[in-house]
Amino acid sequence: MRIVSFLPSATETLYELGAAREIVGVTHECKYPPAARKKPQVIRPSFDPGSMTGKEIDSKIVELVRSGGDIYLVDDKALRRAKPDLIVAQGLCEVCSPFTKEIGRAVRILGGAPDVLVLDPHDLDDILVSIMDVAEKVGRVREGRRLVASLQKRIDAVRSMKIDDKPRVACVEWVDPLFTAGHWVPQMVEYAGGINGMSAAGEQSRRMQIDELARFDPDIIVMMPCGYGIKRTLEEMEVLKSNETWNSLSAVRNKKVYAVEAGSYFSKPGPRTVVGLEILAKIIHPEASRKIKVPKGTYRKIY
């Protein structure tokens, strides 16, 4: 089987299932594992987000969505060379990954030949189901069951932590403008022993005003701008330094603000999302989560 992945988390899953050789095309965001970078890229963004500020990226996305413009561009030649039997895509967020328009364009380019698997996870349970959907589609059911069982065991370990209190936790998915994290993140906060009061599990991420954040007044703030690493997050947070409302928040005053490697462990619904859950456990309940191990450099206290 020849597989094109329009979704970084699906690429990661395919590698975990032992189907790396069958991948013949990926997106510009398929960077894990490192070997995925060597696969032919069949789709890319229509603009260069790396050269833009968060505010500029948001404005560009809003402009493209309103005008019906292309957020992603399909490389016709590369796709034809790939000749996939299967395209794995997502139906969750047109900003984060190629969406309905791009999937339809790819199928038309290939003359309607490939099968299409659309994943639409909204919480951790859905993510595990999506992994099995991919496993079944590519004939790796046994490997899928083994992977899901391993991930479920780690989820259960976090949920079974002995904790005495539940602090209020706000997860911020974009800095300028402010967005609260949705989808699977609220559930992750709750599983890791926190109170999520900014959005409901399974709901989309959404724009918020800083006054809303002030009303919730979180004990802990976790900065996880979509797709960003810690370094880029710190750069984006410069705009908050002189904001009086931000500086009045309990989490800021008590130095309980953290940045995480969002692009690796929070933004993409795949196997490494469970590492994100473990990172939240380390942040929210450092004592109770002492036996839980996470990779070094995956989170950092900002102040």
JORADA-V349223 format. One record per residue. SS is DSSP state (A for helix, B for strand, O for the rest). PSI is psi as a letter, one per 40 degrees, with the letter a starting at -180 (999 if undefined). Layout:
SS|PSI, SS|PSI
//
This chain:
O|h, O|h, B|h, B|h, B|h, O|e, O|h, A|d, A|d, A|d, A|d, A|d, A|d, A|d, A|d, A|d, O|e, O|f, O|f, A|d, A|d, A|e, B|h, B|e, B|i, B|a, B|i, O|e, O|e, O|g, O|e, O|h, O|i, A|d, A|d, A|d, A|d, A|e, O|i, O|h, B|h, B|e, B|i, B|i, B|i, O|e, O|i, O|g, A|d, A|d, A|e, O|i, O|i, A|d, A|d, A|d, A|d, A|d, A|d, A|d, A|d, A|d, A|d, A|d, A|d, A|d, A|e, O|e, O|i, O|h, O|d, B|i, B|h, B|h, O|g, A|d, A|d, A|d, A|d, A|d, A|d, A|d, O|f, O|i, O|d, B|h, B|h, B|h, B|a, B|i, O|f, O|d, O|h, O|e, O|d, O|d, O|i, O|h, O|a, A|d, A|d, A|d, A|d, A|d, A|d, A|d, A|d, A|d, A|d, O|e, O|f, O|e, O|d, O|i, B|i, B|h, B|h, B|h, B|i, O|f, O|h, O|e, O|a, A|d, A|d, A|d, A|d, A|d, A|d, A|d, A|d, A|d, A|d, A|d, A|d, A|d, A|d, O|e, O|f, O|f, A|d, A|d, A|d, A|d, A|d, A|d, A|d, A|d, A|d, A|d, A|d, A|d, A|d, A|d, A|d, A|d, A|d, A|d, A|d, O|e, O|i, O|h, O|i, O|d, O|i, O|h, O|i, B|h, B|h, B|h, B|h, B|h, B|e, B|i, O|d, O|g, O|i, O|h, B|i, B|i, O|h, O|a, O|b, O|e, A|d, A|d, A|d, A|d, A|d, A|d, A|d, O|e, O|f, O|i, B|h, B|h, O|e, O|d, O|i, O|i, O|h, O|e, O|i, O|i, O|i, B|i, B|i, O|i, O|i, A|d, A|d, A|d, A|d, A|d, A|d, A|d, O|g, O|i, O|d, B|h, B|h, B|h, B|h, O|f, O|h, O|h, O|e, O|i, O|a, A|d, A|d, A|d, A|d, A|d, A|d, A|d, A|e, A|d, A|e, A|e, O|d, O|e, O|h, A|d, A|d, A|d, A|e, A|e, O|i, A|d, A|d, A|d, A|d, O|e, O|f, O|f, B|h, B|i, B|i, B|i, O|g, A|d, A|d, A|d, A|e, O|d, O|d, O|h, O|g, O|a, O|d, O|e, A|d, A|d, A|d, A|d, A|d, A|d, A|d, A|d, A|d, A|d, A|d, A|d, O|g, O|d, O|d, O|d, O|e, O|d, O|e, O|h, O|h, O|i, O|i, O|i, O|e, O|e, B|i, B|h, B|h, O|d, O|999
//
